[in-house]
Amino acid sequence: QVQLVESGGGLVQAGGSLRLSCAASGNIFDRNVMGWYRQAPGRQRELVASIFSGGPTTYADSVKGRFTISRDNAGSWVYLQMNSLKPEDTGVYYCNYRPLLKPVDYWGQGTLVTVSS
C-alpha cells in the first residue's frame, strides 16, 4: 500500500503563485511515475503534470510554461510550482502514484486550489 498526502492549496488571486506538495509513504517502487491531476466542478479529472522516476516530465498544454513539476532525490516527495495562475486553474488537485511494473493508481485526498479573478 502507498499513502499520499497533499498540502499547499488555497485561495490566490489571478497572476499569483502556489506550490503544492505531496508526500508518499509505504511500499514505494523505484520505477514509478507521480503526477498531479485536477478536477474542476462539473468536469472530469484531468492530468496536469507527471514526472517519471528517471526524470522525464509531461504537462497539459494549458499549463505549459506556467507550472513546473519536480520531485526529491529519494522520490518520496513531488511538488507542483504553479505560477501565473488563472481562474480556470481552479479545482481540486490530486496527487497520483503509479508503479511502472504494476498498473495500479494510488491517490491522495486532494487539495483545493481557488483562483479568483
Backbone bond lengths (Angstrom), bond angles and torsions (degrees), N, CA, C in turn:
res aa  C-N    CA-C-N  psi(-1)  N-CA   C-N-CA  omega(-1)  CA-C   N-CA-C  phi
1 Q - - - 1.461 - - 1.522 110.25 -
2 V 1.318 114.18 149.62 1.462 121.93 178.72 1.517 107.84 -128.13
3 Q 1.321 115.77 136.07 1.455 121.19 176.39 1.530 109.00 -113.68
4 L 1.323 115.21 138.10 1.453 122.14 179.70 1.515 109.08 -125.28
5 V 1.321 116.37 131.79 1.458 120.87 179.29 1.522 108.55 -128.99
6 E 1.337 115.20 119.24 1.461 120.80 -179.64 1.516 110.74 -95.42
7 S 1.329 114.79 156.53 1.458 120.98 173.60 1.520 107.83 -155.14
8 G 1.339 115.52 163.62 1.447 120.37 173.30 1.513 116.23 108.27
9 G 1.316 118.19 -4.22 1.453 118.97 178.75 1.513 111.64 -71.94
10 G 1.319 115.85 173.08 1.453 119.70 178.33 1.509 111.53 162.59
11 L 1.315 114.28 -166.46 1.461 122.34 -179.50 1.522 108.64 -104.22
12 V 1.325 115.67 132.33 1.458 120.56 -179.22 1.518 108.58 -145.72
13 Q 1.312 116.41 150.44 1.456 120.50 176.92 1.524 110.41 -78.81
14 A 1.303 115.61 155.25 1.457 120.61 176.56 1.533 109.50 -55.73
15 G 1.341 114.40 137.55 1.463 120.26 -176.25 1.511 113.68 92.91
16 G 1.315 117.07 -12.15 1.451 121.63 -178.59 1.520 112.53 -83.88
17 S 1.336 114.89 -174.86 1.457 121.91 -176.25 1.524 110.74 -131.75
18 L 1.324 114.32 151.98 1.457 122.18 172.04 1.520 107.74 -143.81
19 R 1.336 115.24 153.71 1.456 120.11 174.95 1.526 108.45 -125.07
20 L 1.333 114.95 120.53 1.453 120.61 177.36 1.528 109.21 -95.71
21 S 1.323 114.94 144.17 1.457 121.08 176.79 1.517 109.27 -126.16
22 C 1.326 115.51 149.08 1.454 121.23 177.42 1.523 108.29 -138.87
23 A 1.324 116.02 123.84 1.455 122.01 178.04 1.521 109.54 -102.98
24 A 1.323 116.13 124.20 1.464 121.69 178.48 1.522 109.73 -104.54
25 S 1.311 116.45 137.55 1.462 121.21 177.08 1.520 109.44 -143.04
26 G 1.318 114.85 161.00 1.454 119.79 -179.79 1.523 111.02 109.56
27 N 1.311 115.94 -145.54 1.466 122.32 -175.26 1.528 110.04 -85.92
28 I 1.344 115.80 79.73 1.463 121.74 -177.93 1.524 109.78 -88.04
29 F 1.337 116.82 122.66 1.452 121.38 175.92 1.530 109.86 -82.73
30 D 1.334 116.84 148.07 1.458 120.14 -177.80 1.529 111.52 -61.80
31 R 1.332 116.32 -43.07 1.457 120.13 -177.83 1.523 108.94 -95.09
32 N 1.325 115.14 110.78 1.456 118.62 -176.05 1.513 110.01 -155.65
33 V 1.292 114.68 172.54 1.452 121.41 172.16 1.523 107.23 -129.86
34 M 1.318 115.07 134.73 1.464 120.25 175.80 1.512 108.66 -120.70
35 G 1.301 115.92 147.99 1.448 118.40 -176.28 1.509 113.24 -154.12
36 W 1.317 113.79 173.89 1.457 122.79 175.03 1.523 108.12 -119.89
37 Y 1.304 114.87 130.87 1.448 122.94 174.26 1.527 107.46 -119.15
38 R 1.316 115.78 158.33 1.464 118.95 175.36 1.521 109.69 -137.46
39 Q 1.318 113.28 153.12 1.456 120.26 177.73 1.514 109.01 -134.04
40 A 1.320 115.29 115.83 1.456 121.19 176.88 1.524 108.70 -89.13
41 P 1.327 117.82 157.17 1.462 120.32 -179.99 1.523 111.52 -54.56
42 G 1.324 115.79 128.81 1.455 121.07 176.95 1.519 114.70 76.45
43 R 1.332 117.33 8.50 1.454 120.08 -177.90 1.519 110.17 -125.72
44 Q 1.321 115.20 161.63 1.454 120.10 178.88 1.532 110.30 -76.45
45 R 1.322 114.10 156.22 1.456 119.43 175.78 1.535 108.76 -66.53
46 E 1.327 117.12 136.34 1.450 121.08 -178.09 1.525 110.80 -131.43
47 L 1.336 114.67 151.24 1.459 119.95 177.59 1.520 109.67 -72.96
48 V 1.318 116.60 132.73 1.461 122.31 175.40 1.524 109.66 -99.12
49 A 1.345 115.58 -51.71 1.458 120.55 -178.96 1.513 108.83 -161.22
50 S 1.338 115.81 152.46 1.456 120.25 177.52 1.523 109.22 -142.34
51 I 1.332 115.30 156.84 1.457 121.27 179.31 1.516 109.07 -142.64
52 F 1.338 115.75 129.09 1.442 121.06 179.77 1.527 109.65 -84.96
53 S 1.307 115.75 159.72 1.454 119.98 -179.77 1.529 111.46 -60.97
54 G 1.343 116.94 -26.66 1.456 120.38 177.20 1.505 113.82 -82.02
55 G 1.337 117.10 -8.53 1.450 120.71 175.20 1.508 118.46 117.50
56 P 1.342 120.49 -29.23 1.467 119.58 -177.96 1.526 112.05 -60.08
57 T 1.330 113.73 144.99 1.458 120.28 -177.98 1.530 110.60 -124.43
58 T 1.314 115.57 156.53 1.461 121.97 171.75 1.517 108.02 -134.59
59 Y 1.329 116.18 151.71 1.456 122.31 -179.51 1.520 109.84 -137.34
60 A 1.315 115.38 147.30 1.452 120.14 168.76 1.529 108.02 -66.91
61 D 1.316 116.33 146.16 1.464 120.04 -178.58 1.534 111.22 -57.14
62 S 1.305 116.56 -34.06 1.462 120.96 -174.74 1.531 113.21 -68.95
63 V 1.337 117.59 -16.31 1.460 119.36 -177.00 1.525 112.89 -116.63
64 K 1.312 117.52 -3.64 1.462 120.45 -179.01 1.530 110.53 -58.27
65 G 1.327 114.96 134.14 1.461 120.17 -179.44 1.514 113.87 85.97
66 R 1.332 116.97 -11.46 1.470 120.17 -179.48 1.534 111.91 -115.72
67 F 1.313 116.84 -35.43 1.470 121.98 -177.20 1.524 109.77 -109.51
68 T 1.323 115.56 147.28 1.458 121.87 176.50 1.522 109.21 -133.96
69 I 1.333 115.82 125.79 1.460 121.22 176.42 1.523 108.60 -100.05
70 S 1.319 116.26 143.06 1.460 120.75 178.90 1.526 108.46 -151.50
71 R 1.330 115.45 167.07 1.454 119.83 177.29 1.522 108.81 -145.88
72 D 1.317 116.82 157.48 1.450 119.67 -179.11 1.531 109.83 -80.80
73 N 1.323 116.63 168.48 1.459 121.30 -175.42 1.525 112.20 -63.39
74 A 1.290 116.91 -33.35 1.465 120.06 179.59 1.518 111.62 -74.25
75 G 1.318 116.47 -16.31 1.456 119.85 177.21 1.511 114.83 79.72
76 S 1.332 116.53 10.26 1.452 118.01 -177.47 1.526 113.20 -100.60
77 W 1.325 117.18 -5.92 1.455 122.13 176.04 1.519 109.13 -123.97
78 V 1.318 115.59 139.86 1.449 120.68 172.10 1.529 107.64 -131.54
79 Y 1.330 115.00 142.69 1.452 121.13 -174.71 1.530 109.92 -125.39
80 L 1.317 115.67 155.11 1.450 121.65 172.78 1.524 107.53 -134.07
81 Q 1.319 115.32 108.07 1.466 121.25 175.63 1.520 107.42 -88.55
82 M 1.316 116.05 120.15 1.452 121.47 -176.66 1.519 109.29 -115.94
83 N 1.327 116.18 115.81 1.463 122.29 179.11 1.519 110.10 -115.82
84 S 1.311 115.45 163.79 1.471 121.46 178.44 1.525 110.90 49.47
85 L 1.295 116.17 48.47 1.460 120.74 -175.39 1.515 111.51 -65.05
86 K 1.336 114.12 145.76 1.450 122.57 -179.41 1.532 108.85 -120.21
87 P 1.336 117.52 156.49 1.475 118.95 177.12 1.525 112.78 -55.09
88 E 1.320 117.74 -32.79 1.468 120.06 -179.80 1.529 113.03 -72.05
89 D 1.327 118.16 -5.19 1.461 121.23 173.53 1.532 111.49 -83.21
90 T 1.307 117.08 -5.49 1.453 121.60 -179.69 1.520 110.91 -61.79
91 G 1.330 115.71 136.66 1.453 120.89 176.95 1.516 111.08 163.00
92 V 1.299 114.99 179.06 1.460 120.48 173.64 1.531 107.20 -90.72
93 Y 1.302 115.96 126.75 1.464 122.19 -178.29 1.527 109.06 -101.78
94 Y 1.317 115.27 127.83 1.456 122.02 -177.24 1.526 110.34 -115.47
95 C 1.306 115.08 135.68 1.460 121.27 172.54 1.532 108.58 -85.63
96 N 1.315 115.52 140.63 1.466 121.19 -178.14 1.523 109.87 -130.11
97 Y 1.333 115.19 141.71 1.467 121.91 174.78 1.517 108.53 -130.00
98 R 1.338 116.18 133.61 1.460 120.61 179.76 1.518 109.68 -141.57
99 P 1.331 118.09 117.69 1.472 119.45 174.59 1.521 109.87 -67.35
100 L 1.319 118.49 141.44 1.456 120.84 -177.72 1.528 111.86 -71.20
101 L 1.309 118.52 -28.35 1.456 121.65 -176.78 1.516 112.29 -98.49
102 K 1.296 118.02 2.95 1.462 121.77 -179.12 1.523 106.53 -145.46
103 P 1.334 117.11 101.92 1.469 120.38 -172.95 1.519 113.80 -74.26
104 V 1.330 115.22 70.96 1.455 121.58 177.30 1.522 107.58 -126.74
105 D 1.313 117.33 134.81 1.458 122.32 178.94 1.526 110.52 -99.27
106 Y 1.324 114.00 136.21 1.450 121.25 172.03 1.528 107.52 -116.52
107 W 1.333 115.20 142.42 1.465 120.66 -174.92 1.517 110.70 -128.73
108 G 1.341 114.02 146.63 1.441 118.87 169.44 1.513 110.41 -82.38
109 Q 1.315 115.54 -177.99 1.461 120.22 -176.40 1.525 112.55 -82.91
110 G 1.321 116.57 -13.02 1.459 121.27 178.23 1.518 112.48 95.33
111 T 1.323 115.09 149.45 1.462 121.31 175.91 1.526 107.43 -135.63
112 L 1.322 116.72 135.08 1.457 122.16 -173.31 1.522 110.52 -85.72
113 V 1.323 114.40 130.00 1.461 122.07 173.08 1.523 107.77 -116.97
114 T 1.319 115.64 124.47 1.458 121.07 178.97 1.518 108.40 -123.34
115 V 1.327 115.19 122.92 1.464 120.81 179.54 1.524 107.65 -112.43
116 S 1.310 116.03 117.52 1.464 120.66 -178.56 1.534 110.07 -92.51
117 S 1.312 114.66 148.30 1.474 119.45 -178.31 1.517 111.40 -89.10
